[in-house]
């Protein structure tokens, strides 16, 4: 699970996420709309070892911490999730409300 599971920011805010993996398997945090996350989760099922280097994604090895900085330039509802196969479906998702 992600903590916090939801946050609210203002349009234009820059957020520094500190993504800590306290588990024993690889996790990731990917920002996007719910539709984008669902589509990417399906792609990850087909290609579970695919590499990511986009600024809206971070991979975190077990026991590690990785930062991710993102500026929210559009108002709306966005999500973050772990798209490792099975994780998103198990509820590893959070919400960002941008006002």
C-alpha angles and dihedrals in degrees: 000000000000122000115235097031091196138020136179123217137169122253107267094029118135113216126197108208117199105203113198122185110206092170133091098245136060116278134180139195119220124180123212147098117308089253092052091049093049091050092048092047089056090050090050090056089059096041107025094168097050115138122240128198104157118128092239093060135066130182117211123196119215110287093010135115125214130183126224124186121199134171114214104218098167130060117233143073119311133171141212124208147162107250097189104129110284097004098093090046090051091058105269093148138113137185135235118197111200113197 
